[in-house]
Amino acid sequence: MSAPTKIDDRQGLLFKSRLSVQLNPKHPLYQLSQVIDWSEFERAFGKFYTTKVGHPPKPIRLMVGLLMLQHMEGLSDERVVELWCENPYWQFFCGFDYLQWEMPIHPSSLTRWRKRLSAEGVEKILASTIKTAVSTGHTQQEDLQVVICDTTVQEKAIEHPTDSNLLYKARESLVKLAKDHGITLRQSYTRLAEQALHQAARYGHAKQYKRMQKQIKKLRCYLGRVMRDIERKAPEIANLSPKLQDMLDKAHRLWSQTRTSKNKLYSLHAPEVECISKGKAYKPYEFGCKVALTITHKQGLALSSQALAGNPYDGHTLQGSLNNAEKLSGTAITRSFVDLGYKGHGVTETQVILSRQKGLTRSLKKALKRRNAIEPHIGHMKNDGKLGRNWLKGHLGDQLNAILCAAGHNLRLLRAYLKLLFALIRTWITTALNANLSPQTLKI
């Protein structure tokens, strides 16, 4: 193993000026770049680099900085790299002291970098944002001991699942894979399936559901015929690819499932998606995975974010969320505020206060009123960040996106805090000058 390349700006350039001289030092992103401990990432992620293999490595600060900026602004891999070339503050945040004119990396490098870090690596980024919040004064150490816990749904990037579309796409995929493997089918049912799909959509729009079910039954029949035809002729193919076998398994699962089946398949490209009932009038069901969040009671700083497969009961996730928050923050949690969905949590080491709990002191009643404060923070993670729609693949993608969204939320809070801090300092200095007083006489 060898250390990754580092950005060396010690030698000045004759025909270029440094960004550190031209940029506004009071800009919140400029200040944020100064308070983050970048050397911690270089020590932790240096093990992912090898010698004499592949393309010359990029600096760790650049890769981590791009992930941070991406989830601060809620951007795609392609967009964050494009905007990086246009924004000198972003370049300075990533460690460059001279303006760069070219894209720093190919956007696909971020995909491989996330997989290389895994969930354990991106948790170090989240832990670093918590440490930075404490060091800058945004959050006090004792504030980490009182938290609010809640769960939400991280929706996957799939369309709304309908039986007609799923059956049609499964048959279409099997026909294409059979052609790639040289399997000659008796009939592909392409024309008939397309007619049945369109008719099902029309009958559904007209609320003629019995007729619609007949068309769906036809689509299911066409899928079953193609499936059985491939299975009969598959033994003749010596090298049956895992891709075709996987699609056959999905098709069997889709073909056999009914309205009351458990572990239903809702997407062919994302089979891990689950249907989670939220009971909302405008959106009764959401398709994705459950995410358990833990934030500080006072500032709303995210201490933990875990993507949970299997749609577990909220009360059974509380202990794991508290343990993960304690590990990342390095502080034992003494009190947690939760809603009524956490009844029967079984947590004994931490004081857990439920909504509408009786027999509380006046101070605890007042603190309980802030339990709902987690809802707007979840809204910001979904609207300003990328928690509202997860584009990453598989269970690992669910975990990585949930953790990075929490890190991006913390960075947005820190950026707003630094911006407000410098605005207050400017106001205090202006007040002192107008009153002919020295800034030292004001209580700052």
C-alpha positions as CSV (number, residue, x, y, z in Angstrom):
1,M,0.0,0.0,0.0
2,S,1.1,3.5,-0.7
3,A,-0.2,6.9,0.4
4,P,-2.6,8.7,-2.0
5,T,-1.5,11.8,-3.9
6,K,-1.8,15.1,-2.1
7,I,-2.6,18.6,-3.3
8,D,0.7,20.4,-3.2
9,D,0.2,24.2,-3.3
10,R,3.4,25.2,-1.4
11,Q,5.1,26.5,-4.5
12,G,3.6,29.6,-5.9
13,L,2.8,30.1,-9.6
14,L,4.1,33.1,-11.5
15,F,1.1,33.8,-13.6
16,K,-1.7,32.7,-11.3
17,S,-3.0,34.2,-8.0
18,R,-4.0,32.0,-5.1
19,L,-7.7,31.5,-4.3
20,S,-7.0,32.1,-0.6
21,V,-6.0,35.6,-1.5
22,Q,-9.0,36.4,-3.9
23,L,-11.9,34.7,-2.1
24,N,-13.8,36.2,0.8
25,P,-12.4,34.7,4.0
26,K,-15.8,35.3,5.7
27,H,-17.7,33.1,3.3
28,P,-19.2,30.2,5.2
29,L,-17.8,27.6,2.9
30,Y,-14.4,29.1,3.2
31,Q,-14.6,29.0,7.0
32,L,-16.0,25.4,6.9
33,S,-13.1,24.2,4.9
34,Q,-10.8,25.6,7.7
35,V,-12.5,23.8,10.6
36,I,-12.9,20.3,9.1
37,D,-10.1,17.9,10.0
38,W,-9.1,16.7,6.6
39,S,-6.1,14.8,7.8
40,E,-8.4,12.4,9.7
41,F,-9.9,11.3,6.3
42,E,-6.4,10.8,4.9
43,R,-5.4,8.5,7.7
44,A,-8.7,6.5,7.6
45,F,-9.1,6.1,3.8
46,G,-5.4,5.7,2.8
47,K,-5.8,2.0,3.0
48,F,-8.0,2.0,-0.1
49,Y,-5.1,3.0,-2.3
50,T,-2.8,0.5,-3.9
51,T,0.4,0.9,-5.9
52,K,0.8,0.4,-9.7
53,V,-2.8,-0.6,-10.2
54,G,-5.2,1.4,-12.4
55,H,-5.4,5.1,-13.0
56,P,-3.2,7.4,-10.8
57,P,-5.2,8.1,-7.6
58,K,-7.0,11.3,-6.8
59,P,-6.5,13.2,-3.5
60,I,-8.7,11.9,-0.7
61,R,-9.7,15.5,0.2
62,L,-11.1,16.0,-3.3
63,M,-13.2,12.8,-3.2
64,V,-14.5,13.4,0.3
65,G,-15.2,17.1,-0.5
66,L,-17.2,16.2,-3.6
67,L,-19.3,13.8,-1.6
68,M,-19.9,16.5,1.0
69,L,-20.8,19.1,-1.6
70,Q,-23.1,16.7,-3.4
71,H,-25.2,16.0,-0.4
72,M,-25.2,19.6,0.8
73,E,-26.8,20.7,-2.4
74,G,-28.7,17.5,-3.3
75,L,-26.9,17.1,-6.7
76,S,-26.2,14.1,-9.0
77,D,-22.7,12.8,-9.6
78,E,-22.6,14.5,-13.0
79,R,-23.9,17.8,-11.8
80,V,-21.6,18.2,-8.8
81,V,-18.5,17.6,-11.0
82,E,-19.7,20.2,-13.6
83,L,-20.5,22.8,-11.0
84,W,-17.2,22.2,-9.2
85,C,-15.4,23.6,-12.3
86,E,-17.5,26.8,-12.1
87,N,-17.3,27.5,-8.4
88,P,-14.0,28.6,-6.9
89,Y,-15.3,28.3,-3.4
90,W,-16.0,24.6,-4.0
91,Q,-12.5,24.2,-5.4
92,F,-11.0,25.8,-2.3
93,F,-13.2,23.6,-0.1
94,C,-11.7,20.6,-1.8
95,G,-8.1,21.8,-1.1
96,F,-7.1,23.5,-4.4
97,D,-5.6,27.0,-4.0
98,Y,-5.4,27.7,-7.7
99,L,-8.4,27.9,-10.1
100,Q,-8.9,24.6,-12.0
101,W,-10.4,24.7,-15.5
102,E,-11.0,21.0,-16.1
103,M,-13.3,18.4,-14.4
104,P,-11.4,16.9,-11.4
105,I,-12.7,13.4,-12.0
106,H,-15.1,11.4,-14.2
107,P,-18.5,11.3,-12.5
108,S,-18.4,7.4,-12.4
109,S,-15.5,7.6,-10.0
110,L,-17.8,8.8,-7.3
111,T,-19.8,5.5,-7.7
112,R,-16.7,3.4,-7.2
113,W,-15.5,5.6,-4.4
114,R,-18.7,5.1,-2.4
115,K,-18.6,1.3,-2.9
116,R,-14.9,1.4,-1.7
117,L,-15.8,3.3,1.4
118,S,-18.8,1.2,2.3
119,A,-21.1,2.1,5.2
120,E,-18.3,2.1,7.7
121,G,-16.3,4.6,5.7
122,V,-19.2,7.1,5.1
123,E,-20.0,6.9,8.9
124,K,-16.6,8.4,9.5
125,I,-17.7,11.4,7.4
126,L,-20.8,11.8,9.5
127,A,-18.8,11.4,12.7
128,S,-16.5,14.2,11.4
129,T,-19.4,16.6,10.9
130,I,-20.5,16.0,14.5
131,K,-17.0,16.6,15.8
132,T,-16.8,19.8,13.7
133,A,-20.1,21.0,15.1
134,V,-18.8,20.7,18.6
135,S,-15.5,22.3,17.9
136,T,-17.1,25.4,16.2
137,G,-19.5,25.9,19.1
138,H,-22.6,25.0,17.1
139,T,-23.4,22.2,19.5
140,Q,-22.3,21.8,23.1
141,Q,-21.0,18.4,24.3
142,E,-23.9,18.1,26.8
143,D,-26.4,18.6,24.0
144,L,-25.3,15.3,22.5
145,Q,-26.8,13.5,25.5
146,V,-30.5,14.4,24.7
147,V,-31.9,13.3,21.4
148,I,-35.0,12.8,19.3
149,C,-35.6,9.6,17.4
150,D,-37.9,8.9,14.6
151,T,-38.3,6.9,11.4
152,T,-39.1,7.9,7.8
153,V,-39.2,6.2,4.4
154,Q,-36.4,6.6,1.9
155,E,-38.1,6.1,-1.4
156,K,-36.3,4.2,-4.2
157,A,-36.0,5.5,-7.8
158,I,-38.8,3.3,-9.2
159,E,-42.1,4.1,-10.9
160,H,-45.3,3.2,-9.1
161,P,-45.6,-0.6,-9.3
162,T,-48.6,-2.0,-11.2
163,D,-49.2,-5.6,-12.1
164,S,-49.6,-4.9,-15.8
165,N,-46.3,-3.0,-16.2
166,L,-44.3,-5.5,-14.1
167,L,-45.6,-8.5,-16.1
168,Y,-45.0,-6.8,-19.4
169,K,-41.4,-5.7,-18.5
170,A,-40.5,-9.2,-17.1
171,R,-41.7,-10.8,-20.4
172,E,-39.8,-8.2,-22.4
173,S,-36.6,-8.8,-20.5
174,L,-36.8,-12.6,-20.8
175,V,-37.4,-12.3,-24.6
176,K,-34.3,-10.1,-25.0
177,L,-32.1,-12.3,-22.8
178,A,-33.3,-15.4,-24.7
179,K,-32.3,-13.8,-28.0
180,D,-28.8,-12.9,-26.5
181,H,-28.3,-16.6,-25.5
182,G,-29.4,-17.9,-28.9
183,I,-32.7,-19.5,-27.6
184,T,-35.4,-19.6,-30.2
185,L,-38.8,-19.1,-28.6
186,R,-42.0,-20.5,-30.0
187,Q,-43.6,-17.1,-29.7
188,S,-42.5,-13.8,-28.1
189,Y,-46.0,-12.4,-27.6
190,T,-44.6,-8.9,-28.2
191,R,-47.6,-7.6,-30.2
192,L,-50.3,-9.3,-28.1
193,A,-48.7,-8.2,-24.8
194,E,-48.5,-4.6,-26.0
195,Q,-52.2,-4.7,-26.9
196,A,-53.1,-6.1,-23.5
197,L,-51.0,-3.5,-21.7
198,H,-52.7,-0.6,-23.5
199,Q,-56.2,-2.1,-22.9
200,A,-55.5,-2.6,-19.2
201,A,-54.5,1.0,-18.9
202,R,-57.6,2.2,-20.7
203,Y,-59.9,0.0,-18.6
204,G,-58.3,1.2,-15.4
205,H,-58.7,4.8,-16.4
206,A,-62.4,4.1,-17.1
207,K,-62.7,2.3,-13.7
208,Q,-63.8,-0.9,-15.5
209,Y,-61.7,-3.1,-13.2
210,K,-63.2,-6.5,-14.2
211,R,-62.1,-5.9,-17.8
212,M,-58.8,-4.6,-16.6
213,Q,-58.2,-7.8,-14.6
214,K,-58.8,-9.9,-17.8
215,Q,-56.1,-8.1,-19.6
216,I,-53.7,-8.5,-16.6
217,K,-54.5,-12.2,-16.7
218,K,-53.5,-12.3,-20.3
219,L,-50.2,-10.6,-19.5
220,R,-49.6,-13.2,-16.7
221,C,-50.3,-16.0,-19.2
222,Y,-47.9,-14.6,-21.8
223,L,-45.2,-14.3,-19.2
224,G,-45.7,-17.9,-18.0
225,R,-45.5,-19.2,-21.5
226,V,-42.2,-17.5,-22.3
227,M,-40.9,-18.6,-18.9
228,R,-41.7,-22.2,-19.5
229,D,-40.4,-22.1,-23.1
230,I,-37.0,-20.8,-21.9
231,E,-36.8,-23.4,-19.1
232,R,-37.4,-26.2,-21.5
233,K,-34.7,-25.1,-23.9
234,A,-32.2,-23.9,-21.2
235,P,-30.5,-27.3,-20.7
236,E,-29.4,-27.1,-24.3
237,I,-27.4,-24.0,-23.5
238,A,-24.1,-25.0,-21.7
239,N,-23.3,-21.5,-20.4
240,L,-26.5,-20.1,-19.0
241,S,-25.6,-16.7,-17.6
242,P,-26.4,-15.7,-14.0
243,K,-28.3,-12.7,-15.4
244,L,-30.8,-14.9,-17.3
245,Q,-31.2,-17.2,-14.2
246,D,-31.8,-14.2,-12.0
247,M,-34.4,-12.8,-14.3
248,L,-36.1,-16.2,-14.4
249,D,-36.2,-16.3,-10.6
250,K,-37.7,-12.8,-10.6
251,A,-40.3,-13.8,-13.2
252,H,-41.3,-16.8,-11.2
253,R,-41.7,-14.7,-8.1
254,L,-43.7,-12.1,-10.0
255,W,-45.9,-14.7,-11.9
256,S,-46.9,-16.5,-8.7
257,Q,-47.5,-13.5,-6.4
258,T,-51.0,-12.4,-5.5
259,R,-52.6,-9.4,-3.8
260,T,-52.1,-11.0,-0.3
261,S,-48.6,-12.4,-0.9
262,K,-45.7,-11.6,1.4
263,N,-42.4,-10.2,0.2
264,K,-43.8,-9.1,-3.1
265,L,-41.7,-7.9,-6.0
266,Y,-42.3,-4.3,-6.8
267,S,-39.4,-3.5,-9.2
268,L,-37.2,-5.7,-11.5
269,H,-34.1,-3.5,-11.2
270,A,-34.5,-2.9,-7.5
271,P,-35.9,-6.1,-6.0
272,E,-35.1,-5.0,-2.4
273,V,-37.8,-2.3,-2.5
274,E,-40.6,-2.8,0.1
275,C,-44.0,-1.3,0.4
276,I,-44.3,0.7,3.6
277,S,-47.7,1.9,4.7
278,K,-47.6,5.4,6.2
279,G,-51.3,6.1,6.7
280,K,-51.1,9.5,4.9
281,A,-54.2,10.6,3.1
282,Y,-52.2,12.0,0.2
283,K,-49.8,9.1,0.0
284,P,-50.9,5.9,1.8
285,Y,-48.0,3.8,0.6
286,E,-44.3,4.5,-0.1
287,F,-41.9,2.2,-1.9
288,G,-38.4,2.0,-0.5
289,C,-36.8,1.2,2.9
290,K,-37.3,2.5,6.4
291,V,-34.6,4.9,7.8
292,A,-34.1,5.4,11.5
293,L,-32.9,9.0,12.4
294,T,-31.4,10.4,15.6
295,I,-30.9,14.1,16.0
296,T,-30.0,16.3,19.0
297,H,-32.9,17.8,20.9
298,K,-31.7,21.4,20.8
299,Q,-30.0,22.0,17.4
300,G,-31.3,19.2,15.2
301,L,-27.8,17.9,14.5
302,A,-28.0,14.4,12.9
303,L,-26.1,11.8,15.1
304,S,-27.3,8.6,13.4
305,S,-29.0,7.6,10.2
306,Q,-29.6,3.9,9.4
307,A,-31.3,2.3,6.5
308,L,-33.3,-0.7,7.8
309,A,-34.3,-3.6,5.5
310,G,-37.4,-5.7,6.2
311,N,-39.7,-2.8,7.4
312,P,-39.1,-3.5,11.2
313,Y,-41.3,-2.2,14.0
314,D,-40.1,1.3,15.1
315,G,-39.8,0.2,18.8
316,H,-37.3,-2.6,17.8
317,T,-35.0,-0.1,16.1
318,L,-34.6,2.3,19.0
319,Q,-31.8,0.5,20.8
320,G,-29.7,0.2,17.6
321,S,-30.2,3.8,16.7
322,L,-29.1,5.0,20.2
323,N,-26.1,2.7,20.1
324,N,-25.1,3.9,16.6
325,A,-25.5,7.6,17.7
326,E,-23.3,7.0,20.8
327,K,-20.6,5.4,18.6
328,L,-20.5,8.2,16.1
329,S,-20.7,11.1,18.6
330,G,-18.6,9.5,21.3
331,T,-21.1,10.6,24.0
332,A,-23.5,8.5,26.1
333,I,-27.1,9.4,25.5
334,T,-29.1,9.9,28.7
335,R,-32.6,10.8,27.4
336,S,-34.5,10.2,24.2
337,F,-37.8,11.6,23.0
338,V,-39.9,9.4,20.7
339,D,-43.5,9.2,19.3
340,L,-46.1,6.6,20.1
341,G,-44.8,4.3,17.4
342,Y,-42.0,3.3,19.7
343,K,-44.2,1.6,22.4
344,G,-42.6,-1.6,23.6
345,H,-39.1,-0.5,22.8
346,G,-37.5,-2.4,25.6
347,V,-34.7,0.2,26.2
348,T,-33.6,0.3,29.8
349,E,-30.2,2.0,29.9
350,T,-31.5,5.3,28.4
351,Q,-34.5,7.3,29.6
352,V,-37.1,7.1,26.9
353,I,-40.0,9.6,26.9
354,L,-43.0,8.9,24.7
355,S,-45.5,11.4,23.3
356,R,-48.5,12.1,25.6
357,Q,-46.7,10.4,28.5
358,K,-48.2,11.3,31.8
359,G,-46.6,12.1,35.1
360,L,-43.8,14.2,33.7
361,T,-42.2,17.2,35.5
362,R,-42.8,20.7,34.1
363,S,-39.3,20.8,32.5
364,L,-39.8,17.4,30.8
365,K,-43.3,18.5,29.5
366,K,-41.7,21.5,28.0
367,A,-38.9,19.5,26.4
368,L,-41.4,16.9,25.1
369,K,-43.0,19.7,23.0
370,R,-39.9,19.8,20.9
371,R,-40.2,16.2,19.8
372,N,-42.0,17.3,16.7
373,A,-38.9,19.4,15.8
374,I,-37.5,16.3,14.0
375,E,-40.2,16.6,11.3
376,P,-38.9,19.7,9.6
377,H,-35.4,18.3,9.7
378,I,-36.6,15.2,7.9
379,G,-38.3,17.5,5.4
380,H,-35.0,19.4,4.7
381,M,-33.2,16.1,4.3
382,K,-35.7,15.1,1.6
383,N,-36.2,18.4,-0.2
384,D,-32.7,20.0,0.2
385,G,-30.8,16.7,0.3
386,K,-31.2,13.4,-1.4
387,L,-33.3,11.4,1.2
388,G,-36.5,11.9,-0.8
389,R,-35.4,9.7,-3.7
390,N,-32.5,7.3,-3.5
391,W,-30.8,6.6,-6.8
392,L,-28.1,4.2,-5.5
393,K,-28.4,0.5,-6.1
394,G,-29.1,-2.3,-3.7
395,H,-29.1,-2.5,0.1
396,L,-25.6,-1.0,0.2
397,G,-26.9,2.0,-1.8
398,D,-29.7,2.5,0.8
399,Q,-27.2,2.5,3.6
400,L,-24.8,4.9,1.9
401,N,-27.5,7.4,0.8
402,A,-29.1,7.5,4.3
403,I,-25.7,8.2,6.1
404,L,-24.5,10.8,3.5
405,C,-27.9,12.6,3.7
406,A,-27.4,13.0,7.4
407,A,-23.8,14.3,6.8
408,G,-25.1,16.8,4.2
409,H,-27.8,18.0,6.7
410,N,-25.1,18.6,9.3
411,L,-23.0,20.5,6.9
412,R,-25.9,22.7,5.9
413,L,-26.5,23.5,9.6
414,L,-22.9,24.4,10.0
415,R,-22.8,26.6,7.0
416,A,-25.9,28.5,8.2
417,Y,-24.4,28.8,11.7
418,L,-21.1,30.2,10.4
419,K,-23.0,32.7,8.1
420,L,-25.1,33.9,11.1
421,L,-22.0,34.1,13.3
422,F,-20.1,36.4,11.0
423,A,-23.3,38.5,10.5
424,L,-23.5,39.0,14.3
425,I,-19.8,39.9,14.5
426,R,-20.2,42.4,11.8
427,T,-23.3,43.9,13.5
428,W,-21.4,44.1,16.8
429,I,-18.4,45.9,15.3
430,T,-20.7,48.3,13.4
431,T,-22.5,49.1,16.6
432,A,-19.3,49.7,18.5
433,L,-17.9,52.0,15.8
434,N,-21.2,54.0,15.7
435,A,-21.2,54.4,19.5
436,N,-17.4,55.3,19.5
437,L,-16.8,52.2,21.6
438,S,-14.1,49.6,21.2
439,P,-15.3,46.0,20.3
440,Q,-13.7,44.8,23.5
441,T,-16.2,46.7,25.6
442,L,-19.1,44.8,24.0
443,K,-20.1,41.5,25.4
444,I,-19.5,39.2,22.5
